Amino acid sequence: MAFIHAGEQDEAVPTKALETKMVKILKWAAKKNNTRNIILHSFAHLAGTKADPHFTKELFDKVEARMKNAAYFCTQTPFGYFLDINVQAPGVSQARIFKEI
C-alpha cells in the first residue's frame, strides 16, 4: 500500500513528470518487496498544504493506468474519504519507505 500525499507545490510541476516519478518509485518499492500488487491511498489529512482534490485524483488515475499497462495489479482506496485502515507490514525494512518527489 502506497500512502501518497500531493501538496500544493506539486500542481506547479508538469503532471507527466509527477506520473513518471511516482511510477518509478512504485515499481522500485514493489520490486524491493517482491510484489506486483499496489494499492494507492491518498494520505493528505496530516499535511500542511494539499493539492486540489481534482488534481490529485487525476494524478492517481493516470498512475494507476500506467501501472496496469506495466502488468502490475494496481487499485485505489476510495478517494476523498477518511478511512480507518489497519495495516500490518511484517518483514524487511523496505516494507516502510518514504520518498519525496
C-alpha positions as CSV (number, residue, x, y, z in Angstrom):
1,M,0.0,0.0,0.0
2,A,1.4,3.4,-1.0
3,F,0.3,6.3,1.2
4,I,0.6,9.3,-1.2
5,H,0.3,13.0,-0.5
6,A,0.1,15.6,-3.3
7,G,1.0,19.0,-2.0
8,E,0.0,22.4,-3.3
9,Q,3.6,22.8,-4.7
10,D,3.1,19.6,-6.9
11,E,0.5,21.4,-9.0
12,A,3.3,23.6,-10.4
13,V,5.2,20.5,-11.7
14,P,4.1,19.1,-15.1
15,T,1.7,16.2,-14.4
16,K,3.6,13.9,-16.8
17,A,6.8,14.4,-14.7
18,L,5.0,13.6,-11.5
19,E,3.4,10.5,-13.0
20,T,6.7,9.2,-14.3
21,K,8.5,9.7,-10.9
22,M,5.6,8.1,-9.0
23,V,5.5,5.1,-11.3
24,K,9.3,4.6,-11.0
25,I,9.2,4.8,-7.2
26,L,6.2,2.4,-7.0
27,K,7.9,-0.1,-9.3
28,W,11.1,0.2,-7.3
29,A,9.2,-0.4,-4.0
30,A,7.2,-3.3,-5.5
31,K,10.5,-4.9,-6.7
32,K,12.1,-4.5,-3.2
33,N,9.1,-6.2,-1.7
34,N,8.7,-8.9,-4.4
35,T,5.2,-7.9,-5.4
36,R,3.2,-6.8,-8.3
37,N,0.3,-5.6,-6.2
38,I,-0.1,-1.9,-5.5
39,I,-2.8,0.0,-3.6
40,L,-2.8,3.8,-3.9
41,H,-4.1,5.6,-0.9
42,S,-4.4,9.4,-0.6
43,F,-2.9,10.4,2.7
44,A,-3.2,14.1,2.9
45,H,-5.0,14.8,6.2
46,L,-1.8,15.5,8.2
47,A,-0.1,17.7,5.7
48,G,0.3,21.5,5.8
49,T,-0.7,22.1,2.2
50,K,-2.8,20.0,-0.1
51,A,-3.2,19.9,-3.9
52,D,-6.6,20.4,-5.3
53,P,-8.6,17.2,-5.0
54,H,-9.3,17.0,-8.7
55,F,-5.6,17.3,-9.5
56,T,-4.7,14.6,-7.0
57,K,-7.5,12.2,-8.2
58,E,-6.4,12.7,-11.9
59,L,-2.8,12.0,-10.9
60,F,-3.8,8.8,-9.1
61,D,-5.9,7.7,-12.1
62,K,-3.0,8.2,-14.5
63,V,-0.5,6.5,-12.3
64,E,-2.9,3.5,-11.8
65,A,-3.4,3.2,-15.6
66,R,0.4,3.3,-16.2
67,M,1.0,0.6,-13.5
68,K,-1.7,-1.6,-15.0
69,N,-0.1,-1.1,-18.5
70,A,3.2,-2.3,-17.0
71,A,1.5,-5.6,-15.8
72,Y,1.0,-4.6,-12.1
73,F,-2.2,-5.1,-10.3
74,C,-3.0,-1.6,-9.1
75,T,-6.1,-0.2,-7.4
76,Q,-7.1,2.8,-5.2
77,T,-8.8,3.2,-1.9
78,P,-12.0,5.3,-2.1
79,F,-10.8,8.8,-2.8
80,G,-11.8,11.7,-0.7
81,Y,-12.9,9.7,2.4
82,F,-11.4,9.4,5.8
83,L,-10.7,5.7,6.1
84,D,-9.9,3.7,9.2
85,I,-7.2,1.3,7.8
86,N,-5.5,-1.3,9.9
87,V,-2.1,-2.0,8.1
88,Q,0.3,-4.7,9.1
89,A,3.6,-4.7,7.2
90,P,5.7,-7.5,8.5
91,G,9.1,-8.3,7.0
92,V,12.1,-6.4,5.9
93,S,12.5,-2.7,6.5
94,Q,11.9,-2.0,2.8
95,A,8.2,-2.5,3.6
96,R,8.2,1.0,5.0
97,I,9.7,3.6,2.6
98,F,9.4,7.3,2.5
99,K,10.2,9.1,-0.8
100,E,9.6,12.8,-1.7
101,I,9.3,13.9,-5.3
